[in-house]
Amino acid sequence: MKCPLVSVIVNCHNGQKYLAECIRSILNQTYTNFEIIFWDNFSTDNSYKIVNKFKDKRIRKFKIKKFSSLYKSRNLAISKSKGKYIAFLDTDDWWCKTKLMISYFFF
């Protein structure tokens, strides 16, 4: 039986400083059935360029043309997700490689 898809929402507004580490920490998960919904919330730095360097089909990128609040951006990103479960990771954070697997066992 295949494990359910988890949608990881990464909302970004000028998050270039730690963004690469954030994305790598998701891609390195031991639980591999996930998608990343990268939501660029009108960044003016190199955030979108950084995420474009990752060539992984599980990353779905969206770039909006007007800044919106965090809750609105998260809700818009959720509307694009395909997963049974939703997880959030901010661009200045990262996960240990077993985070999604441990979370899955609690569901």
MDTraj code that builds the backbone (N, CA, C; nanometers):
import mdtraj as md
import numpy as np

residues = "MET LYS CYS PRO LEU VAL SER VAL ILE VAL ASN CYS HIS ASN GLY GLN LYS TYR LEU ALA GLU CYS ILE ARG SER ILE LEU ASN GLN THR TYR THR ASN PHE GLU ILE ILE PHE TRP ASP ASN PHE SER THR ASP ASN SER TYR LYS ILE VAL ASN LYS PHE LYS ASP LYS ARG ILE ARG LYS PHE LYS ILE LYS LYS PHE SER SER LEU TYR LYS SER ARG ASN LEU ALA ILE SER LYS SER LYS GLY LYS TYR ILE ALA PHE LEU ASP THR ASP ASP TRP TRP CYS LYS THR LYS LEU MET ILE SER TYR PHE PHE PHE".split()
xyz = np.array([
    [0.0831, -0.1177, 0.0000],
    [0.0000, 0.0000, 0.0000],
    [0.0880, 0.1246, 0.0000],
    [0.0549, 0.2172, -0.0881],
    [0.1333, 0.3406, -0.0997],
    [0.0916, 0.4393, 0.0087],
    [0.1902, 0.5045, 0.0666],
    [0.1624, 0.6067, 0.1683],
    [0.0965, 0.7274, 0.1030],
    [0.0093, 0.7982, 0.1764],
    [-0.0615, 0.9127, 0.1181],
    [0.0327, 1.0294, 0.0879],
    [-0.0084, 1.1082, -0.0116],
    [0.0683, 1.2257, -0.0507],
    [0.0563, 1.3339, 0.0564],
    [0.1682, 1.3948, 0.0895],
    [0.1728, 1.5084, 0.1812],
    [0.2123, 1.6314, 0.1006],
    [0.1349, 1.7376, 0.1152],
    [0.1679, 1.8650, 0.0500],
    [0.2400, 1.9526, 0.1515],
    [0.3619, 1.9895, 0.1187],
    [0.4405, 2.0762, 0.2058],
    [0.4335, 2.2172, 0.1489],
    [0.3744, 2.3067, 0.2248],
    [0.3566, 2.4453, 0.1825],
    [0.4748, 2.5274, 0.2322],
    [0.5457, 2.5902, 0.1377],
    [0.6557, 2.6803, 0.1715],
    [0.6172, 2.8170, 0.1182],
    [0.5713, 2.9024, 0.2089],
    [0.5352, 3.0390, 0.1724],
    [0.6604, 3.1246, 0.1848],
    [0.6900, 3.2016, 0.0821],
    [0.8163, 3.2752, 0.0788],
    [0.7952, 3.4208, 0.0417],
    [0.8480, 3.5084, 0.1248],
    [0.8592, 3.6496, 0.0901],
    [0.9999, 3.6926, 0.1282],
    [1.0846, 3.7092, 0.0280],
    [1.2250, 3.7487, 0.0480],
    [1.2966, 3.6564, 0.1472],
    [1.2904, 3.5280, 0.1187],
    [1.3485, 3.4296, 0.2092],
    [1.4767, 3.3672, 0.1602],
    [1.5508, 3.4363, 0.0764],
    [1.6674, 3.3757, 0.0119],
    [1.7754, 3.3275, 0.1077],
    [1.7884, 3.3871, 0.2245],
    [1.9017, 3.3565, 0.3124],
    [1.9105, 3.2081, 0.3484],
    [1.7982, 3.1460, 0.3838],
    [1.7983, 3.0056, 0.4255],
    [1.7165, 2.9153, 0.3338],
    [1.6670, 2.9677, 0.2251],
    [1.5746, 2.8937, 0.1398],
    [1.6328, 2.7633, 0.0863],
    [1.7536, 2.7637, 0.0408],
    [1.8137, 2.6409, -0.0141],
    [1.8192, 2.5314, 0.0927],
    [1.8560, 2.5672, 0.2151],
    [1.8589, 2.4686, 0.3242],
    [1.7193, 2.4164, 0.3539],
    [1.6226, 2.5044, 0.3519],
    [1.4836, 2.4674, 0.3750],
    [1.4380, 2.3635, 0.2724],
    [1.4578, 2.3924, 0.1457],
    [1.4151, 2.3021, 0.0382],
    [1.4909, 2.1692, 0.0457],
    [1.6208, 2.1746, 0.0685],
    [1.6996, 2.0502, 0.0807],
    [1.6483, 1.9633, 0.1950],
    [1.6086, 2.0269, 0.3058],
    [1.5614, 1.9477, 0.4198],
    [1.4310, 1.8754, 0.3875],
    [1.3525, 1.9292, 0.2978],
    [1.2305, 1.8596, 0.2543],
    [1.2672, 1.7481, 0.1565],
    [1.3500, 1.7790, 0.0597],
    [1.3878, 1.6798, -0.0417],
    [1.4614, 1.5608, 0.0183],
    [1.5255, 1.5774, 0.1328],
    [1.6018, 1.4702, 0.1964],
    [1.5196, 1.3878, 0.2958],
    [1.3889, 1.4032, 0.2956],
    [1.3038, 1.3293, 0.3886],
    [1.3058, 1.1791, 0.3593],
    [1.2954, 1.0994, 0.4651],
    [1.2853, 0.9547, 0.4484],
    [1.1456, 0.9172, 0.3981],
    [1.0469, 0.9963, 0.4269],
    [0.9120, 0.9809, 0.3716],
    [0.9146, 1.0552, 0.2388],
    [0.8951, 0.9838, 0.1299],
    [0.9221, 1.0444, -0.0009],
    [0.7982, 1.0791, -0.0827],
    [0.6803, 1.0433, -0.0352],
    [0.5590, 1.0730, -0.1126],
    [0.5046, 1.2100, -0.0713],
    [0.5677, 1.3127, -0.1221],
    [0.5271, 1.4493, -0.0913],
    [0.5407, 1.5358, -0.2155],
    [0.4752, 1.6490, -0.2092],
    [0.4954, 1.7545, -0.3077],
    [0.5291, 1.8803, -0.2287],
    [0.6072, 1.9668, -0.2905],
    [0.6362, 2.0972, -0.2304],
    [0.5576, 2.2002, -0.3090],
    [0.4757, 2.2756, -0.2387],
    [0.4062, 2.3888, -0.2987],
    [0.4855, 2.5122, -0.2572],
    [0.5685, 2.5605, -0.3479],
    [0.6481, 2.6802, -0.3199],
    [0.5672, 2.8007, -0.3638],
    [0.5326, 2.8840, -0.2681],
    [0.4475, 2.9990, -0.2932],
    [0.5301, 3.1265, -0.2747],
    [0.5713, 3.1855, -0.3860],
    [0.6499, 3.3089, -0.3801],
    [0.5539, 3.4264, -0.3653],
    [0.5554, 3.4845, -0.2471],
    [0.4639, 3.5921, -0.2110],
    [0.5267, 3.7275, -0.2441],
    [0.5438, 3.7520, -0.3735],
    [0.5940, 3.8792, -0.4250],
    [0.7331, 3.9145, -0.3696],
    [0.8244, 3.8174, -0.3760],
    [0.9622, 3.8414, -0.3311],
    [1.0340, 3.9359, -0.4263],
    [1.1220, 4.0165, -0.3703],
    [1.2046, 4.1068, -0.4503],
    [1.3517, 4.0669, -0.4440],
    [1.3812, 3.9554, -0.3789],
    [1.5188, 3.9062, -0.3731],
    [1.5338, 3.7898, -0.4719],
    [1.6295, 3.7035, -0.4499],
    [1.6572, 3.5926, -0.5422],
    [1.5860, 3.4625, -0.5052],
    [1.4840, 3.4696, -0.4245],
    [1.4160, 3.3480, -0.3782],
    [1.3689, 3.2595, -0.4937],
    [1.3010, 3.3163, -0.5904],
    [1.2469, 3.2368, -0.7011],
    [1.3588, 3.1739, -0.7835],
    [1.4680, 3.2450, -0.8015],
    [1.5831, 3.1899, -0.8741],
    [1.6434, 3.0724, -0.7981],
    [1.6481, 3.0845, -0.6669],
    [1.7056, 2.9774, -0.5843],
    [1.6228, 2.8505, -0.5966],
    [1.4916, 2.8622, -0.5835],
    [1.4069, 2.7421, -0.5913],
    [1.4079, 2.6834, -0.7324],
    [1.4270, 2.7647, -0.8334],
    [1.4353, 2.7138, -0.9711],
    [1.5594, 2.6293, -0.9956],
    [1.6606, 2.6415, -0.9126],
    [1.7818, 2.5609, -0.9282],
    [1.7590, 2.4145, -0.8905],
    [1.6545, 2.3891, -0.8131],
    [1.6223, 2.2520, -0.7744],
    [1.5414, 2.1868, -0.8861],
    [1.5927, 2.0792, -0.9392],
    [1.5285, 2.0092, -1.0504],
    [1.4610, 1.8832, -0.9976],
    [1.3547, 1.9001, -0.9274],
    [1.2805, 1.7881, -0.8709],
    [1.1338, 1.8051, -0.9087],
    [1.0749, 1.7033, -0.9667],
    [0.9370, 1.7116, -1.0158],
    [0.8351, 1.7296, -0.9038],
    [0.8757, 1.7047, -0.7810],
    [0.7832, 1.7200, -0.6688],
    [0.7660, 1.8657, -0.6267],
    [0.8469, 1.9544, -0.6831],
    [0.8371, 2.0968, -0.6490],
    [0.7441, 2.1648, -0.7491],
    [0.6379, 2.2232, -0.6971],
    [0.5441, 2.3001, -0.7791],
    [0.5569, 2.4459, -0.7358],
    [0.5866, 2.5323, -0.8311],
    [0.6180, 2.6720, -0.7998],
    [0.5068, 2.7650, -0.8462],
    [0.4757, 2.8599, -0.7586],
    [0.3765, 2.9623, -0.7890],
    [0.4335, 3.0970, -0.7470],
    [0.4149, 3.1965, -0.8325],
    [0.4667, 3.3305, -0.8040],
    [0.3517, 3.4292, -0.8240],
    [0.3177, 3.5007, -0.7178],
    [0.2078, 3.5961, -0.7286],
    [0.2625, 3.7363, -0.7521],
    [0.1801, 3.8215, -0.8091],
    [0.2239, 3.9537, -0.8525],
    [0.1877, 4.0650, -0.7559],
    [0.1246, 4.0275, -0.6428],
    [0.0891, 4.1268, -0.5423],
    [0.1019, 4.0615, -0.4060],
    [0.1680, 4.1295, -0.3142],
    [0.1881, 4.0758, -0.1799],
    [0.0544, 4.0532, -0.1111],
    [0.0429, 3.9406, -0.0415],
    [-0.0769, 3.9153, 0.0386],
    [-0.0359, 3.8645, 0.1767],
    [-0.1280, 3.8681, 0.2700],
    [-0.0988, 3.8266, 0.4071],
    [-0.0619, 3.6777, 0.4108],
    [0.0017, 3.6389, 0.5195],
    [0.0450, 3.5003, 0.5340],
    [-0.0738, 3.4046, 0.5289],
    [-0.1799, 3.4364, 0.6013],
    [-0.2936, 3.3439, 0.6023],
    [-0.3570, 3.3311, 0.4638],
    [-0.3662, 3.4425, 0.3905],
    [-0.4241, 3.4355, 0.2563],
    [-0.3328, 3.3559, 0.1626],
    [-0.2026, 3.3801, 0.1708],
    [-0.1076, 3.3064, 0.0872],
    [-0.1108, 3.1575, 0.1170],
    [-0.1185, 3.1229, 0.2439],
    [-0.1253, 2.9810, 0.2799],
    [-0.2529, 2.9173, 0.2259],
    [-0.3635, 2.9873, 0.2382],
    [-0.4891, 2.9325, 0.1868],
    [-0.4858, 2.9164, 0.0350],
    [-0.4259, 3.0119, -0.0350],
    [-0.4128, 3.0001, -0.1799],
    [-0.3232, 2.8826, -0.2172],
    [-0.2151, 2.8653, -0.1434],
    [-0.1245, 2.7530, -0.1686],
    [-0.1942, 2.6200, -0.1417],
    [-0.2724, 2.6143, -0.0350],
    [-0.3472, 2.4918, -0.0037],
    [-0.4422, 2.4576, -0.1186],
    [-0.5003, 2.5594, -0.1792],
    [-0.5941, 2.5342, -0.2896],
    [-0.5248, 2.4697, -0.4096],
    [-0.3949, 2.4824, -0.4196],
    [-0.3178, 2.4205, -0.5280],
    [-0.2653, 2.2817, -0.4915],
    [-0.2779, 2.2453, -0.3653],
    [-0.2193, 2.1196, -0.3190],
    [-0.3035, 1.9996, -0.3600],
    [-0.2373, 1.8853, -0.3693],
    [-0.3024, 1.7609, -0.4083],
    [-0.2958, 1.6562, -0.2972],
    [-0.2284, 1.6884, -0.1892],
    [-0.2048, 1.5902, -0.0841],
    [-0.3231, 1.5648, 0.0063],
    [-0.3201, 1.4485, 0.0694],
    [-0.4194, 1.4152, 0.1716],
    [-0.3905, 1.4930, 0.2997],
    [-0.2628, 1.5176, 0.3238],
    [-0.2198, 1.5908, 0.4423],
    [-0.1437, 1.7164, 0.3999],
    [-0.1467, 1.8169, 0.4874],
    [-0.0787, 1.9442, 0.4633],
    [0.0239, 1.9650, 0.5739],
    [0.1426, 2.0102, 0.5361],
    [0.2456, 2.0498, 0.6323],
    [0.2978, 2.1863, 0.5903],
    [0.3400, 2.2643, 0.6870],
    [0.3946, 2.3969, 0.6588],
    [0.5392, 2.4025, 0.7044],
    [0.6213, 2.4655, 0.6221],
    [0.7597, 2.4912, 0.6607],
    [0.7959, 2.6309, 0.6139],
    [0.8397, 2.7140, 0.7082],
    [0.8807, 2.8501, 0.6736],
    [1.0209, 2.8478, 0.6132],
    [1.0505, 2.9478, 0.5331],
    [1.1774, 2.9487, 0.4586],
    [1.3002, 2.9618, 0.5479],
    [1.2837, 3.0067, 0.6706],
    [1.4000, 3.0193, 0.7587],
    [1.4109, 2.9015, 0.8562],
    [1.3408, 2.7932, 0.8261],
    [1.3463, 2.6724, 0.9082],
    [1.3828, 2.5525, 0.8212],
    [1.4145, 2.4428, 0.8857],
    [1.4378, 2.3180, 0.8138],
    [1.4032, 2.2026, 0.9059],
    [1.3848, 2.0851, 0.8445],
    [1.3435, 1.9662, 0.9167],
    [1.4556, 1.8641, 0.9243],
    [1.4523, 1.7825, 1.0309],
    [1.5389, 1.6651, 1.0324],
    [1.4811, 1.5676, 0.9294],
    [1.5618, 1.4757, 0.8822],
    [1.5215, 1.3931, 0.7680],
    [1.4061, 1.2970, 0.7969],
    [1.3713, 1.2773, 0.9224],
    [1.2624, 1.1855, 0.9566],
    [1.1339, 1.2580, 0.9987],
    [1.1271, 1.3870, 0.9839],
    [1.0127, 1.4650, 1.0310],
    [0.8812, 1.4158, 0.9716],
    [0.8711, 1.4033, 0.8406],
    [0.7459, 1.3604, 0.7790],
    [0.7108, 1.2157, 0.8143],
    [0.8101, 1.1290, 0.8242],
    [0.7849, 0.9899, 0.8604],
    [0.7288, 0.9810, 1.0014],
    [0.7877, 1.0536, 1.0929],
    [0.7384, 1.0543, 1.2315],
    [0.5975, 1.1115, 1.2367],
    [0.5738, 1.2198, 1.1657],
    [0.4402, 1.2794, 1.1633],
    [0.3382, 1.1823, 1.1053],
    [0.3762, 1.1098, 1.0024],
    [0.2867, 1.0145, 0.9371],
    [0.2405, 0.9079, 1.0369],
    [0.3302, 0.8606, 1.1211],
    [0.2938, 0.7567, 1.2180],
    [0.1907, 0.8077, 1.3190],
    [0.1898, 0.9366, 1.3456],
    [0.0919, 0.9920, 1.4387],
    [-0.0470, 1.0069, 1.3770],
    [-0.0544, 1.0045, 1.2443],
    [-0.1854, 1.0097, 1.1784],
    [-0.2466, 0.8724, 1.1815],
])
top = md.Topology()
chain = top.add_chain()
for i, resn in enumerate(residues, 1):
    res = top.add_residue(resn, chain, resSeq=i)
    for name in ("N", "CA", "C"):
        top.add_atom(name, md.element.get_by_symbol(name[0]), res)
traj = md.Trajectory(xyz[None], top)
